[in-house]
Amino acid sequence: MQVQTQMRVQVRKRLSAWWRARRAAARRDAGMSTTEYAMGTIAAAAFAAVLYKVLTSGTVSKALESVIGKALDAPF
């Protein structure tokens, strides 16, 4: 019985120490820095440009028109 109690105490101490370390690490992380924001903004703008080019291309535009046309002409 005493061995089990000692093991429980050790487990609790280790878990407590682990949680303290996690909380301390979370407090140190203040979020993204200015360069990370800049890189994220550039990546989002580049993705938007590529998406715009793809969606306005002739093939995709015709496919979208076809899908929308079929949806509007569907019998109810």
Backbone bond lengths (Angstrom), bond angles and torsions (degrees), N, CA, C in turn:
res aa  C-N    CA-C-N  psi(-1)  N-CA   C-N-CA  omega(-1)  CA-C   N-CA-C  phi
1 M - - - 1.432 - - 1.530 110.90 -
2 Q 1.298 116.35 -41.63 1.453 121.05 -178.02 1.536 110.31 -66.95
3 V 1.332 117.33 -35.19 1.466 121.34 179.33 1.526 109.75 -64.88
4 Q 1.327 117.13 -42.23 1.462 121.06 178.87 1.528 110.91 -63.02
5 T 1.297 117.35 -40.85 1.456 121.69 179.08 1.523 110.36 -63.73
6 Q 1.323 116.29 -43.40 1.463 119.87 178.80 1.530 110.67 -63.81
7 M 1.323 116.83 -39.43 1.467 120.36 179.49 1.530 110.16 -65.13
8 R 1.329 116.73 -41.42 1.469 120.53 178.36 1.525 110.85 -61.32
9 V 1.317 115.99 -42.32 1.461 120.42 179.74 1.525 109.99 -63.05
10 Q 1.330 116.75 -43.25 1.461 120.56 179.27 1.529 111.43 -63.44
11 V 1.317 116.05 -42.95 1.469 120.24 179.21 1.525 109.93 -62.61
12 R 1.322 117.23 -44.86 1.465 121.04 179.41 1.524 111.25 -61.24
13 K 1.341 116.44 -41.86 1.464 120.31 179.02 1.526 110.75 -62.88
14 R 1.325 116.02 -44.08 1.467 119.18 -179.67 1.525 111.63 -66.08
15 L 1.327 116.56 -42.35 1.464 119.54 177.70 1.519 111.20 -63.85
16 S 1.300 116.16 -41.26 1.457 120.97 178.92 1.529 110.71 -61.89
17 A 1.320 116.09 -44.36 1.465 120.42 178.67 1.521 110.60 -64.40
18 W 1.327 116.82 -40.05 1.467 120.70 179.61 1.522 110.31 -63.05
19 W 1.351 117.12 -45.78 1.459 120.54 179.50 1.521 111.64 -64.72
20 R 1.323 117.73 -38.80 1.466 120.35 176.97 1.514 110.53 -60.89
21 A 1.330 116.94 -41.90 1.464 120.89 179.30 1.526 110.80 -65.15
22 R 1.325 117.48 -40.93 1.477 121.00 179.06 1.517 111.14 -64.01
23 R 1.333 116.57 -44.97 1.466 120.28 179.46 1.528 110.93 -63.49
24 A 1.319 116.86 -40.38 1.461 120.12 178.95 1.523 110.40 -64.86
25 A 1.316 117.20 -40.43 1.464 120.77 178.43 1.524 110.65 -65.56
26 A 1.312 117.09 -38.61 1.468 120.76 179.38 1.529 110.66 -66.79
27 R 1.304 117.57 -36.06 1.466 120.33 178.99 1.521 111.67 -69.84
28 R 1.328 117.08 -32.25 1.457 120.33 -179.97 1.518 111.68 -70.47
29 D 1.345 117.89 -28.96 1.453 121.20 -177.99 1.518 108.97 -80.77
30 A 1.308 115.86 104.32 1.460 120.86 -175.84 1.521 112.80 -88.92
31 G 1.315 118.34 3.68 1.459 121.05 -179.00 1.514 111.29 108.62
32 M 1.312 114.56 -166.11 1.460 119.06 -177.15 1.524 110.22 -77.55
33 S 1.303 114.88 146.86 1.457 120.05 175.55 1.529 108.58 -86.30
34 T 1.305 115.86 175.03 1.459 121.13 -178.30 1.521 111.41 -60.84
35 T 1.313 117.55 -39.93 1.464 119.34 -179.85 1.528 110.91 -67.47
36 E 1.322 117.14 -35.25 1.465 119.48 177.55 1.519 110.93 -67.35
37 Y 1.333 117.55 -38.60 1.460 120.50 174.93 1.525 110.22 -62.39
38 A 1.330 116.93 -43.92 1.463 121.18 -179.35 1.526 110.84 -61.97
39 M 1.319 116.72 -44.84 1.467 119.64 179.99 1.530 110.64 -65.66
40 G 1.317 117.28 -39.36 1.461 120.70 177.62 1.513 111.83 -64.16
41 T 1.324 116.70 -40.36 1.463 121.00 178.83 1.517 111.11 -66.23
42 I 1.322 117.00 -42.85 1.467 120.66 178.29 1.521 110.81 -63.65
43 A 1.329 116.95 -42.75 1.466 120.64 179.23 1.528 110.91 -63.71
44 A 1.335 117.14 -41.52 1.467 120.54 179.22 1.525 110.70 -65.24
45 A 1.322 118.04 -40.88 1.464 121.52 178.84 1.522 110.79 -65.83
46 A 1.321 117.02 -40.63 1.469 120.47 178.71 1.528 110.30 -65.10
47 F 1.321 116.80 -42.35 1.468 120.24 178.16 1.524 110.37 -62.97
48 A 1.320 117.30 -41.59 1.466 121.12 178.90 1.523 110.76 -62.94
49 A 1.323 117.29 -40.23 1.464 120.79 179.53 1.526 110.98 -65.07
50 V 1.315 116.57 -44.08 1.465 120.24 178.83 1.529 110.08 -64.61
51 L 1.310 117.12 -43.54 1.457 120.98 179.19 1.531 111.10 -62.28
52 Y 1.323 117.36 -41.36 1.458 121.64 177.80 1.521 110.71 -61.16
53 K 1.329 116.21 -45.67 1.469 120.51 -179.91 1.523 111.02 -62.18
54 V 1.316 116.98 -42.22 1.468 120.72 -179.48 1.521 110.53 -65.88
55 L 1.326 116.66 -46.35 1.468 119.94 -176.52 1.520 113.15 -70.73
56 T 1.316 118.26 -25.17 1.465 120.27 179.54 1.527 112.32 -96.06
57 S 1.320 117.06 1.75 1.466 118.91 176.56 1.523 109.15 -69.15
58 G 1.324 117.04 156.03 1.455 122.27 -176.25 1.520 113.16 -59.37
59 T 1.311 117.42 -45.03 1.453 121.29 -176.26 1.524 111.70 -64.36
60 V 1.318 116.65 -48.46 1.456 120.46 -178.45 1.527 110.44 -68.78
61 S 1.318 116.33 -38.50 1.459 120.22 178.90 1.524 111.03 -61.24
62 K 1.323 117.11 -44.24 1.466 121.06 178.47 1.526 110.87 -64.87
63 A 1.321 116.86 -39.85 1.462 120.63 179.59 1.531 110.47 -64.87
64 L 1.327 117.43 -42.78 1.457 120.70 178.39 1.528 111.50 -64.52
65 E 1.339 116.51 -41.74 1.461 120.21 177.42 1.520 110.95 -61.83
66 S 1.329 116.01 -39.30 1.461 120.75 179.10 1.525 111.33 -64.77
67 V 1.316 116.75 -44.85 1.464 121.07 179.98 1.526 110.08 -63.53
68 I 1.326 116.26 -45.60 1.468 119.83 -179.64 1.528 110.36 -65.06
69 G 1.338 116.67 -41.47 1.458 120.51 178.20 1.515 112.57 -61.27
70 K 1.321 116.88 -43.51 1.470 120.69 177.92 1.527 111.05 -65.55
71 A 1.310 117.41 -37.22 1.457 120.61 179.58 1.527 111.15 -66.58
72 L 1.333 116.41 -38.82 1.462 120.03 -179.31 1.509 112.09 -75.20
73 D 1.326 118.71 -27.49 1.458 122.57 -179.98 1.521 112.86 -91.35
74 A 1.314 117.97 5.83 1.471 120.89 -178.45 1.516 110.29 -68.87
75 P 1.349 116.07 136.65 1.473 118.68 178.29 1.539 110.32 -74.22
76 F 1.296 115.26 146.47 1.466 120.27 179.77 1.500 110.57 -103.95
